[in-house]
Amino acid sequence: MPGFAATFLSDGKVPQPGARMKQVMLADTIDQLAHAGLDDFYRGDVGREIADDLERIGSPVTRNDLARYRALLREPLELRLESAMLYNTPPPTQGLASLIILGLFERLRVAQAEGFDHVHGLIEATKRAFRIRDRIVTDQDRLPDRPERYLEPAFLDAEARKIDRRKAAKWPVQWGEGDTVWMGAADAAGFVVSYIQSLYWEFGSGCVLPRTGVLMQNRGASFALDPDALNALAPGRRPLHTLNPALAILGDGRVIAYGTMGGDGQPQTQGALFTRHVAFRQSLADAIDRPRWLLGRTWGSQQTKLRLESRFDAGLLDRLEGAGHDIELLAEPYSDLMGHAGAVVLAPDGTLEGAHDPRADGGAAGV
């Protein structure tokens, strides 16, 4: 890919751990934005350089495309549970799926954490939520139906009744994975942020623009070339993407920002984290640490599997297999496939709590 080897390789080879990397052009770009303002990225000198480089590598994105871009503020989707008011991002993200999972799970009335009912219930709720996501989520200006309809009590009640408490439903192949990071922050003034950023695939498009050092993402991969597809490629259209940072106001007055990287795994990890901490009152650190699962494909595999970390109880694995789940037990007790989750909690008295994922090299800190 253009510019990639010169930026990320050392003498044509993968850098050794601990090697120092300098991205001079990217540093200059960030310095320019700090002085000229962030608007310069799209409509100023930086935007001009980006457009020129894109033209040289054959990209159809033009300077006019950059100049016309505007970030939009959208109202979040929301779902009322008995324990909390949940908020998540609207289409074209999969925030709708994350909310549906928790709405369905609450209706299953699972009494105990970590057992078959807990894990199987979340997996089956995920399947139903993803089918809805794949049927309606697209550019918000082109939605075939109102997302809010799928969060109404009557709809969730009906969907929950379709979940077999003993057997696994058939599952189609769906997967996404890549370079993503979730961050959350809260302060004593009551300001709480749930944030996620992504290049989509590993190193995004792999194209590094020489004049600015900017590594271009490849979220456009979510478009379909079939003009009749739900997410068909078209001018000015926003692609479906997996990013959905979550926030909830709990019944006891606490505010929790939480999320993870991991493509299709994001709603699944959110469901595991939220139910463990809020529904079953595990500590924040334990809720993130406990073994997790992932329903879906990974790169290089054509098999759809339910992948589980090796720390799950053998009895639970037997029950899941007996219910018809196609299981692959991973060798790792903590696997990167499960995403890198985190959470920040602000209590009514101003106390702050944070926790990070042992699967990642991130952390939780206070100042």
Secondary structure, DSSP 8 states (H G I E B T S, - for coil): -TTHHHHH-BTTB---TT-----HHHHHHHHHHHHH-TTHHHHSHHHHHHHHHHHHTT-S--HHHHHH--------EEEE-SSEEEEE--TTSSHHHHHHHHHHHHHHT--SSSSHHHHHHHHHHHHHHHHHHHHH-S-GGG-SS-GGGGGSHHHHHHHHHTS-SSS-----------EEEEEEEE-TTS-EEEEEEEEESTTTTS-B-TTT--B---GGGG-BSSTTSTTB--TT---------EEEEETTS-EEEEE---TTHHHHHHHHHHIIIIIS---HHHHHHS--EEEE--TT----EEEE-TTS-HHHHHHHHHTT--EEE-S-SS-GGG---EEEEE-TTS-EEEEE-TTSS------
